[in-house]
C-alpha cells in the first residue's frame, strides 16, 4: 500500500484545476481528479499517469455528488486534501432538482462533499479543505441565495456564490476546530480560465494581458494546502487579485465575513442537503 498522501480536486479538465493536479503530483501526492466529462478526463489522465484516479459527476446534481462521495471514500479511506475548485457561471438562470445551478455547483456541492467526506478527512488528519473566493461584488442576500427575487445576473450570482464559499469556509473551520481538519479560502486572482472566457465582454477581452495564467492562479491554493503550521490560521482567506502578494491574507468584502450570515447559510445548506429537501 502506498504511503503517499491523497488529494481530491474538483474541476480538473481545464484552468486552475488542471494545474492543481500537476502541482500535487510534483509534490508526491496521489490525486483523485473530478470532472464532468468522461471523455475529457480520459484525455487528461493519459498525460497525468498512474498516480491519478478519476471521478465523474455533475456537481449541480445532488445525486451525482452523493455518488461521487461514495466513490471517493472507496478510493481513499484516508483523505488529506480537498480542493473545491469547480465552479460555474451561467448567462441565464437555470435549476437542477429545484436548486439554482450556480448555487448548487459552487456552494451546495462543496457543503455536501464536506459532510460526506468528513470521516475520511478525519482519518487523514492533519488534513485541509480549500475553498475559492472571488468575483469582486459585495453581494450576499441570505433570503435570496438562489437568485429568485430580482432579474438574473450571471456575474452577480457567481459573486454571491463565492462570498458564500468564504462564509462557508469560516463556519466550517469554526465547527471543525480542534479536529485536525483545517479549512481555508483562497483568492487565486484574476485568472484567464474557461469560466472567464464564457463571461465574455470588454472586461475579459481587454483585461486579458493583466490576468494571471492558470499556473499562477494555482500558486496560492497549493501553498495554503501544503505550508507547514498554517493550521493556526484556519478560516482565513489568502491571496490577492494582481501582483506579487499571492501569499497575503485577503481583505474580504463585508458580505463575505459576517458570522450571522455564515450561520444562516449553514442552516439553509443543511436543509438543501437533506434527501427529501424540496427547497
C-alpha positions in Angstrom: 0.0 0.0 0.0 1.3 3.4 -0.9 2.2 5.8 1.9 1.6 8.8 -0.3 -1.0 11.4 0.8 -4.2 11.7 -1.2 -5.9 14.8 -2.5 -9.3 15.4 -4.2 -9.5 18.2 -6.7 -12.8 19.1 -8.4 -13.0 20.7 -11.8 -9.7 19.4 -13.2 -10.1 19.3 -17.0 -9.1 22.9 -17.5 -7.7 26.1 -15.9 -6.6 26.1 -12.3 -7.9 22.6 -11.6 -5.5 21.1 -14.2 -2.6 23.0 -12.7 -3.5 21.9 -9.1 -3.3 18.3 -10.3 0.1 18.9 -11.8 1.4 20.7 -8.7 0.2 18.0 -6.4 1.8 15.2 -8.5 5.0 17.2 -8.4 4.8 17.2 -4.6 4.3 13.4 -4.4 0.5 13.2 -3.9 -1.9 10.7 -5.2 -4.8 12.6 -6.8 -8.4 11.9 -7.2 -9.4 14.2 -10.1 -13.0 15.1 -10.7 -14.5 16.1 -14.0 -17.9 16.3 -15.5 -17.0 14.8 -18.9 -15.6 11.2 -19.0 -14.1 11.9 -22.5 -12.2 15.0 -21.3 -11.0 13.2 -18.2 -9.7 10.3 -20.3 -7.6 12.7 -22.3 -6.2 14.3 -19.1 -5.3 11.0 -17.4 -3.3 10.0 -20.4 -0.9 12.8 -19.6 -1.0 12.6 -15.8 -0.1 9.0 -15.3 -0.9 6.2 -12.7 -0.9 8.4 -9.6 -4.3 9.9 -10.7 -7.7 8.3 -10.3 -10.9 9.9 -11.6 -14.4 10.5 -10.6 -17.1 11.8 -13.0 -20.0 13.9 -11.6 -22.2 16.8 -12.5 -21.9 18.9 -9.3 -25.2 20.6 -9.9 -26.9 17.3 -9.2 -27.1 16.3 -5.6 -27.5 12.6 -6.5 -24.3 12.8 -8.6 -22.4 14.5 -5.7 -23.5 11.8 -3.2 -22.5 9.0 -5.7 -19.1 10.8 -6.2 -18.6 10.9 -2.4 -19.2 7.2 -2.2 -16.6 6.6 -4.9 -14.0 8.9 -3.3 -14.5 7.1 0.1 -13.9 3.7 -1.7 -10.8 5.0 -3.4 -9.3 6.8 -0.3 -10.1 5.6 3.2 -7.8 8.5 4.3 -8.1 11.9 2.6 -5.5 14.6 3.2 -6.6 17.5 0.9 -9.8 18.6 -0.8 -9.8 21.5 -3.3 -13.3 22.8 -4.1 -12.1 24.3 -7.3 -15.0 23.5 -9.7 -17.3 26.4 -10.3 -19.8 27.6 -12.9 -21.1 30.9 -14.2 -24.3 31.0 -16.2 -25.6 33.7 -18.5 -29.2 32.7 -17.8 -30.8 31.3 -14.7 -31.3 27.5 -14.6 -32.3 25.0 -12.0 -31.4 21.4 -11.3 -33.5 19.4 -8.8 -35.2 22.7 -7.8 -31.9 24.4 -7.0 -30.4 27.3 -9.0 -27.4 25.7 -10.7 -24.7 28.3 -9.9 -25.5 28.0 -6.2 -25.8 24.2 -6.5 -22.4 23.7 -8.1 -20.4 26.4 -6.3 -21.8 26.2 -2.8 -24.2 23.2 -2.1 -21.9 20.6 -3.7 -18.8 21.6 -1.6 -21.0 21.5 1.5 -22.4 18.1 0.7 -18.9 16.7 -0.1 -17.5 18.0 3.1 -20.3 16.4 5.1 -19.9 13.1 3.3 -16.1 13.1 3.3 -15.6 14.2 6.9 -14.8 10.7 8.2 -12.1 10.2 5.6 -10.7 13.7 6.2 -10.7 13.0 9.9 -8.9 9.7 9.2 -6.3 11.6 7.2 -5.8 14.3 9.8 -4.0 16.6 9.8 -6.0 17.4 6.6 -7.0 20.6 4.8 -10.0 21.7 2.8 -9.6 24.6 0.4 -12.5 26.8 -0.9 -12.2 29.5 -3.6 -13.2 33.2 -3.2 -13.5 35.8 -6.0 -15.8 37.9 -8.1 -15.4 41.3 -6.5 -19.1 42.2 -5.8 -20.1 42.8 -2.2 -23.3 40.8 -2.5 -24.9 38.3 -0.2 -28.7 38.1 0.4 -29.4 35.2 2.8 -33.0 35.3 1.7 -32.2 35.1 -2.0 -29.2 32.8 -2.4 -30.8 31.2 -5.4 -31.3 34.5 -7.3 -35.1 34.3 -7.5 -36.1 37.8 -6.4 -34.5 40.0 -9.0 -33.7 39.7 -12.7 -30.9 37.2 -13.1 -27.4 38.5 -13.3 -24.9 35.7 -14.0 -21.9 37.5 -12.7 -23.8 38.7 -9.6 -24.8 35.1 -8.9 -21.2 33.9 -9.3 -20.0 36.7 -6.9 -22.7 35.8 -4.3 -21.7 32.1 -4.6 -18.1 33.0 -4.0 -18.9 35.2 -1.0 -20.9 32.2 0.3 -17.8 30.0 -0.2 -15.8 32.4 2.0 -18.6 32.3 4.7 -18.8 28.5 4.5 -15.0 28.2 4.9 -15.2 30.3 8.1 -18.2 28.5 9.5 -16.8 25.0 8.7 -13.4 26.0 10.3 -15.3 27.1 13.4 -17.3 23.9 13.6 -14.2 21.7 12.9 -11.8 23.5 15.3 -9.6 21.0 17.2 -10.5 18.1 14.9 -7.3 18.1 12.9 -9.2 19.2 9.8 -8.3 22.8 8.8 -10.4 24.8 6.4 -9.3 27.8 4.3 -10.4 30.0 1.5 -8.1 31.2 -1.3 -8.3 34.0 -3.9 -6.4 32.9 -7.0 -6.6 36.3 -8.5 -7.7 37.4 -12.0 -7.1 34.3 -14.0 -7.9 33.7 -17.6 -9.8 30.5 -17.3 -12.6 28.8 -19.3 -15.1 30.4 -17.0 -13.7 33.9 -17.7 -13.9 33.2 -21.4 -17.6 32.3 -21.1 -18.3 35.6 -19.3 -17.1 37.5 -22.4 -17.5 41.3 -22.7 -14.9 44.0 -22.7 -13.6 43.2 -19.3 -12.5 39.6 -20.1 -11.2 40.7 -23.5 -9.3 43.9 -22.8 -8.1 42.7 -19.3 -6.5 39.6 -20.6 -2.9 41.0 -20.7 -3.2 41.7 -17.0 -4.7 38.3 -15.9 -2.7 35.5 -14.3 -2.2 32.3 -16.1 -3.9 29.2 -14.6 -0.5 28.0 -13.3 -0.1 31.3 -11.5 -3.6 31.1 -10.2 -2.8 27.7 -8.7 0.1 29.0 -6.6 -2.0 30.3 -3.7 -4.2 27.2 -3.1 -1.2 24.9 -3.4 0.7 27.0 -0.9 -2.2 27.1 1.5 -2.6 23.3 1.2 1.0 22.5 2.0 2.5 25.3 4.1 3.6 23.8 7.5 2.0 25.4 10.5 -0.8 27.2 8.7 -3.4 25.3 10.8 -3.3 28.2 13.2 -4.9 30.4 10.5 -7.8 28.1 9.8 -10.8 30.0 8.4 -8.6 32.7 6.8 -8.6 33.6 3.2 -5.3 34.0 1.4 -4.3 35.5 -2.0 -4.9 38.7 -4.0 -6.1 39.9 -7.4 -2.9 41.0 -9.1 0.8 41.5 -8.4 3.2 39.7 -6.0 1.1 39.3 -2.9 -0.4 35.9 -3.6 0.5 34.7 -0.1 -1.2 37.7 1.6 -4.2 37.4 3.8 -7.2 38.6 1.7 -9.2 41.6 2.8 -12.7 40.1 2.4 -15.7 42.2 1.5 -18.2 42.8 4.3 -20.7 40.4 2.8 -18.1 37.5 2.9 -17.3 37.7 6.6 -20.5 38.2 8.7 -20.8 35.4 11.2 -24.6 35.8 11.3 -24.7 35.3 7.5 -22.5 32.3 7.8 -24.8 30.7 10.3 -27.9 31.4 8.1 -26.0 29.9 5.1 -25.2 26.8 7.1 -28.8 26.3 8.1 -30.0 26.7 4.6 -27.4 24.2 3.2 -28.4 21.7 5.9 -32.0 21.8 4.6 -31.0 21.6 1.0 -28.7 18.7 1.7 -31.5 16.6 3.1 -32.5 13.7 0.9 -36.2 14.8 0.9 -35.5 18.5 0.5 -37.7 20.3 -2.0 -36.3 23.8 -1.4 
